[in-house]
Amino acid sequence: MTGRRPGAAKENLAGWLFVAPVVVILGLFMLAPILMAMWVSLTDWNGQGSPFRAGVPFVGLDNYTRLFAEEGLARQDFMTSVRNNVYYVAIVVPAQTGLALGLALIVNGRLLRGRTFFRAAFYFPSVTSSVAISVVFLFVFANSGAVNGLLRLFGVEGPQWFADSRGILHLVLGALGVVDPDAPPAALTGGGPFGLSWWEWLSGPSVAMTTIIVLVVWTTSGTFMLMFLAALQNIPVTLEEAALLDGAGRRQVFTHVTLPLLKPTMFLVLTLGMIATWQVFDQVYVMSQGNPAKTTLTPAFLSYQTAFNGFEYGSGTAISFVLFAIIVVLTLVQRWVLRERRA
């Protein structure tokens, strides 16, 4: 029979004493606010007084059911924001990941001169205030801005970027002559899930949302470029040289040697990108306020708008917890998809 090692109890006590300050801080400033917010999501608190006083109406799961099961403006706005965010995530995450990887491969090249300059130049937008860059983009994409001025040089009349609520997929289908955006098929307009028609679900991001997407991809790729660059520099050069000596081409080396070794970093970049894109707020707040026609509305901004503008703190908090659940579920799915598969 094995007994406890002498002094183990003292070591355990010492360990708990060392981590106690962190546990207390996390409990006070993270766990406690989360539990308090969860309680608020179950009430109809209007922001007046304390949400824990006796007079605050307790509504249970009504704030959540209004988002999914009850017809009305609350469900329509929430599903519109989810639709907008789904397109936003589906475009931003692959675009910023691919751009970041491409930039990392470029600045990691041994023959590139001025690598330090290019690394700093590519990373600079990531450390600049997102609010400041958003304001600059408002001027760049204005009706008389630089983008429309450049398009006029090629004989193209640019749209009113932040006032155009038309969906990109609708515009593409209309340009190809598949459907008329002003007269969509009746089968797609008759009904759809969660209060939105199929035509609305299949609209694609609006022109205004596309502008925000361009901004976000440009500003976030630099950070992820550094992550890929660090991973590339940790790959032993001998592995690539051995593959080249065995007759593999550059593309084969990248596909069968470099890319598999970048898988942990790829998972990190995709996870961080997905979390950040589902939480997009500041660009929407500065550039569009959810307009035009709610085509740039996102769940994070809707939560803020519902709570602080509509004084429905219970509903706003419920939206934030639903958003949290979406992020957790998608992260677990992504981890399962990118898991290591044993032969």
C-alpha positions in Angstrom: 0.0 0.0 0.0 1.3 3.4 -1.0 0.9 6.3 1.4 0.9 10.0 0.8 4.2 11.5 0.2 5.4 13.4 3.3 4.8 17.1 2.9 2.3 16.8 0.1 -0.4 18.5 2.1 1.8 21.5 2.7 2.7 21.7 -1.0 -0.9 21.6 -2.0 -1.7 24.4 0.5 1.2 26.5 -0.7 0.0 26.0 -4.3 -3.5 27.1 -3.4 -2.1 30.1 -1.6 -0.2 31.1 -4.7 -3.1 30.9 -7.0 -5.7 32.3 -4.6 -5.2 35.9 -5.6 -5.8 35.1 -9.3 -8.8 32.9 -8.4 -10.3 35.7 -6.3 -9.7 38.3 -9.0 -11.2 36.1 -11.8 -14.1 35.4 -9.6 -14.9 39.0 -8.7 -14.3 40.5 -12.2 -15.2 37.7 -14.5 -17.4 34.9 -13.0 -19.5 37.2 -10.8 -20.4 39.7 -13.7 -21.3 36.7 -15.9 -23.7 35.3 -13.3 -25.2 38.8 -12.7 -25.7 39.3 -16.4 -27.3 35.8 -16.7 -29.8 36.9 -14.0 -30.5 40.2 -15.9 -31.3 38.1 -19.0 -34.1 36.4 -17.1 -35.7 39.7 -16.0 -37.4 42.7 -17.6 -35.0 45.2 -16.1 -35.1 48.7 -17.7 -31.9 50.0 -16.3 -33.4 51.9 -13.4 -32.1 51.1 -10.0 -30.6 47.7 -9.2 -31.5 44.6 -11.2 -31.5 42.6 -8.0 -34.2 44.6 -6.1 -37.5 43.0 -5.4 -39.6 45.1 -7.9 -37.7 43.9 -11.0 -40.1 41.6 -13.1 -38.8 38.1 -13.5 -39.7 36.8 -17.0 -37.7 33.6 -17.1 -36.8 32.5 -20.6 -39.2 34.9 -22.4 -36.3 37.1 -23.5 -34.9 34.0 -25.3 -38.1 32.7 -26.8 -38.8 36.1 -28.3 -35.6 35.7 -30.3 -36.6 32.3 -31.8 -40.2 31.3 -31.3 -42.4 34.5 -31.2 -43.2 36.4 -34.3 -42.4 40.1 -33.9 -39.8 42.8 -34.4 -37.4 41.3 -31.9 -37.1 38.0 -33.7 -37.0 39.7 -37.1 -34.2 42.0 -36.0 -32.2 39.2 -34.4 -32.4 36.9 -37.3 -31.5 39.8 -39.7 -28.4 40.4 -37.6 -27.5 36.7 -37.6 -27.9 36.5 -41.4 -25.7 39.6 -41.8 -23.1 38.1 -39.4 -23.1 34.7 -41.1 -22.1 36.3 -44.4 -19.7 38.5 -42.6 -17.9 35.5 -41.0 -18.1 33.4 -44.1 -16.2 36.1 -46.1 -13.9 37.7 -43.5 -12.4 34.6 -41.9 -11.2 32.8 -45.0 -10.1 36.1 -46.6 -8.1 37.3 -43.7 -6.6 33.9 -43.1 -5.6 33.4 -46.7 -4.2 37.0 -47.0 -2.3 36.6 -43.7 -0.7 33.3 -44.8 0.2 34.8 -48.2 1.8 37.9 -46.6 3.7 35.6 -44.1 5.1 33.5 -47.0 6.2 36.7 -48.8 8.0 38.4 -45.9 9.5 35.0 -44.9 11.2 34.7 -48.3 15.0 34.8 -48.1 15.4 36.7 -51.3 13.0 39.5 -50.4 14.8 42.8 -49.7 13.6 45.1 -47.0 11.7 42.3 -45.1 11.7 44.4 -41.9 10.0 47.3 -43.7 7.3 45.1 -45.3 6.6 43.3 -42.0 6.1 46.6 -40.3 4.0 48.0 -43.2 1.7 45.0 -43.3 1.3 44.9 -39.5 0.8 48.7 -39.1 -3.0 48.7 -39.8 -3.5 46.1 -37.0 -2.1 48.5 -34.3 -4.0 51.5 -35.5 -7.2 52.5 -33.8 -10.1 50.8 -35.5 -12.3 53.8 -34.8 -9.7 56.1 -36.6 -9.5 53.8 -39.6 -13.3 53.5 -39.8 -13.6 57.3 -39.9 -10.9 57.4 -42.7 -12.9 54.7 -44.7 -16.0 56.8 -44.4 -14.2 59.5 -46.4 -12.5 57.1 -48.8 -15.8 55.4 -49.7 -17.9 58.6 -49.7 -19.8 59.6 -52.8 -17.1 62.0 -53.8 -14.3 59.9 -52.2 -11.2 58.3 -53.6 -12.8 55.0 -54.4 -15.6 56.4 -56.6 -13.1 58.9 -58.1 -10.9 56.0 -59.1 -13.8 54.1 -60.6 -14.8 57.2 -62.6 -11.4 57.0 -64.3 -12.5 53.7 -65.8 -16.0 54.9 -66.7 -17.7 53.2 -63.8 -20.2 55.1 -61.6 -19.6 53.9 -58.0 -22.5 53.2 -55.6 -23.4 55.1 -52.5 -21.4 52.6 -50.5 -22.9 53.2 -47.0 -26.4 53.9 -48.3 -26.8 50.9 -50.5 -28.7 48.0 -48.9 -28.8 45.7 -52.0 -27.3 42.3 -51.4 -24.2 41.3 -53.4 -25.7 37.9 -54.4 -28.8 39.6 -55.7 -26.7 42.0 -57.7 -24.6 39.2 -59.2 -27.7 37.2 -60.1 -29.3 40.2 -61.6 -26.1 41.0 -63.7 -26.0 37.5 -64.9 -29.7 37.6 -65.9 -30.6 34.7 -63.7 -33.3 36.6 -61.7 -34.6 40.2 -61.5 -33.6 41.6 -58.1 -36.7 43.9 -58.2 -39.0 40.9 -59.0 -37.6 37.8 -57.2 -39.2 34.4 -57.7 -42.4 33.9 -55.7 -41.0 30.6 -54.3 -38.3 32.5 -52.5 -40.4 35.3 -51.2 -43.3 33.3 -49.8 -41.8 32.2 -46.6 -38.6 31.1 -44.8 -37.2 30.2 -41.4 -37.4 32.5 -38.4 -39.5 35.1 -40.0 -37.3 35.9 -42.9 -38.0 34.8 -46.5 -35.5 32.7 -48.4 -34.9 35.6 -50.7 -33.7 37.6 -47.6 -31.6 34.8 -46.3 -29.9 34.4 -49.8 -29.2 38.1 -50.3 -25.6 38.0 -49.5 -23.9 40.9 -47.7 -25.1 44.3 -48.6 -22.9 46.8 -50.4 -22.5 48.7 -47.1 -21.5 45.5 -45.3 -19.0 44.6 -48.1 -17.3 47.9 -47.4 -16.9 47.0 -43.7 -15.6 43.6 -44.7 -12.9 45.2 -46.8 -11.9 47.3 -43.9 -11.8 44.5 -41.4 -9.8 42.1 -43.7 -7.2 44.9 -44.3 -6.8 45.7 -40.6 -6.7 42.2 -39.1 -4.5 40.4 -41.6 -1.3 41.9 -40.2 -1.8 40.3 -36.7 -2.4 36.9 -38.1 0.5 37.4 -40.5 2.8 37.6 -37.5 1.4 34.4 -36.1 2.0 32.5 -39.4 5.4 34.1 -39.7 6.4 32.9 -36.3 5.2 29.4 -37.2 7.1 29.4 -40.5 10.3 30.4 -38.8 10.0 27.5 -36.4 9.8 25.0 -39.3 13.3 23.4 -39.7 14.8 24.3 -43.0 16.3 20.8 -43.3 12.8 19.4 -43.8 12.1 21.5 -46.8 15.5 21.0 -48.2 15.2 17.2 -47.8 11.9 17.3 -49.6 13.4 19.3 -52.5 16.3 16.8 -52.7 13.8 14.0 -52.9 12.3 15.6 -56.0 9.4 17.5 -54.6 8.4 20.8 -56.2 7.8 24.0 -54.4 4.1 23.5 -54.4 4.4 19.9 -53.1 6.7 21.1 -50.3 4.2 23.7 -49.3 1.3 21.3 -49.5 2.8 18.2 -47.8 5.5 19.7 -45.5 4.8 23.3 -44.7 1.0 23.4 -44.5 0.7 20.3 -42.2 3.2 21.8 -39.8 1.1 25.1 -39.8 -2.0 23.3 -38.7 -1.9 24.3 -35.0 -1.4 27.9 -36.0 -4.1 27.6 -38.6 -6.5 26.4 -35.9 -5.5 29.3 -33.7 -6.0 31.9 -36.4 -9.3 30.5 -37.5 -10.6 30.3 -34.0 -9.5 33.9 -33.1 -10.8 35.1 -36.4 -14.2 33.5 -35.9 -14.6 34.8 -32.4 -13.6 38.3 -33.4 -16.0 38.4 -36.4 -19.0 37.2 -34.4 -18.2 40.0 -31.9 -17.8 42.8 -34.5 -19.1 46.0 -33.0 -16.9 49.1 -33.3 -16.8 49.3 -37.1 -20.6 49.0 -37.3 -21.0 51.5 -34.5 -18.8 54.1 -36.2 -19.6 53.5 -39.9 -23.2 52.5 -40.2 -25.1 52.1 -36.9 -26.7 49.0 -38.5 -28.0 50.9 -41.5 -29.0 51.0 -44.4 -32.2 49.0 -43.8 -30.5 47.0 -41.0 -28.2 45.3 -43.5 -25.1 45.9 -41.4 -26.8 45.1 -38.1 -24.9 42.4 -36.1 -25.9 40.6 -32.9 -23.2 42.5 -30.9 -24.5 45.8 -32.0 -28.1 44.7 -31.7 -27.4 43.7 -28.1 -26.0 47.2 -27.4 -28.8 48.9 -29.2 -31.5 47.0 -27.4 -30.0 47.5 -24.0 -28.7 51.1 -24.1 -31.0 52.7 -26.6 -34.2 50.7 -26.0 -33.6 50.3 -22.3 -34.5 46.6 -22.6 -31.5 45.3 -20.7 -32.9 41.8 -20.2 -33.4 41.3 -24.0 -30.1 42.9 -24.8 -28.3 40.6 -22.3 -30.2 37.5 -23.7 -28.9 38.4 -27.2 -25.3 38.5 -25.8 -25.7 35.0 -24.2 -27.1 33.6 -27.4 -24.1 35.1 -29.2 -21.8 33.5 -26.6 -23.5 30.1 -27.2 -23.1 30.4 -31.0 -19.3 31.2 -30.6 -18.8 28.2 -28.3 -20.6 25.8 -30.6 -18.8 26.9 -33.7 -15.5 26.8 -31.9 -16.1 23.2 -30.9 -17.2 22.2 -34.4 -14.1 23.9 -35.8 -11.9 22.0 -33.4 -13.6 18.7 -34.4 -13.1 19.4 -38.1 -9.4 20.3 -37.6 -8.6 17.6 -35.1 -5.7 15.3 -35.6 -6.8 12.1 -37.4 -4.9 8.9 -36.7 -4.2 6.6 -39.6 
